[in-house]
Amino acid sequence: MVPSSQPLYFFPERDVTGEELEEMLHGGNREDRCIAISCMLRYAQWEDIWDYVSRDEVRELFDDLDLPESLRAAWARMLKIESVAT
């Protein structure tokens, strides 16, 4: 997706532009990437998520994403992520 200076709809708590999202995902630290991906998995439409990240990128950070348990379980099924019993 082409970075935009317009706020993205899937960041409800603050205005984040496409350019800022790209910086969070590719120039930011792990925490920034987790925040960005958590918002996308919670609020973005399916097609919009994959315009910015790959499934492998989501899998890599999955354990650190801020998701409600029901949504985490649904995404784990969709991404074929095995949970580790503790």
N, C-alpha and C positions, 0 to 999 in steps of 0.2 A: 504494500500500500504506500502511496506517496504521502510523506509527512505533511501535515497540514497545520496551519496556525489557528484553526478553529478548535474549541474544546470538544473533547470526545464524550459521547453520552454515557459511557460505561465507567466513568469516575464520578460517582454521585457526591462525594464529600469535598471535592475541590476540582477546579478547572485544570485539566491536563490536555495539552494539544498533541497532535500526532508527532510533532517534532520532539516534544518532551518525552512522550512515550518511547520513541526510538532511542533517545538518550538513556532512559531508565533501563531499557532492555539490553542495549548493546554497549553503553558506556558507563553504566552504573555498576554498583556493587551487587552482591547477592541479595541483600535486603531490598534494594530498589527493584530488582527483577521479580522478587517474590510478591511485593506489593502490587506491581503492575499486573502480573499474571493472575493473582488472586482476584483483582477487580475484573479482569476480563472473564475469568471463569464464572464469576458470580453474575455479572451484568451484561456482558456482550452477547450479541447474536453469534451463532455458530460460525458463520462465514467470516465475520470480523475477527474472531480470535486467531484464525489460521492465516490471516493477512499479516499478522505481526509476529507470531511465534510458531514453532514447529511442535509436533507432538513430543518429539525427543526432548526439546527444551522444557516442556511442561513436566515430563517424567523426571527429568534431572532434579527439579526443584520441588517436586510434589510433596515430600514430607514436610517441607517448611512453609507451604502455602497456608494462608488464613482462610479456611473454608469450614462451614458448618459440617458436622459429621455426615448428615444425609447427602449433602452435595459432594463431599469428599468421596463417599462410597459410590455415588453415581459416576463421578469422573474416573474413579479407579477402575470401574467396570468398563467404561468406554475406552479408556487408555490401556486396558489390560495390565493394570498394576497389581501385583500381588501384595497383600498386606502382610506384615511380619508380626506375628503374635508375640506380645511381651509379657 
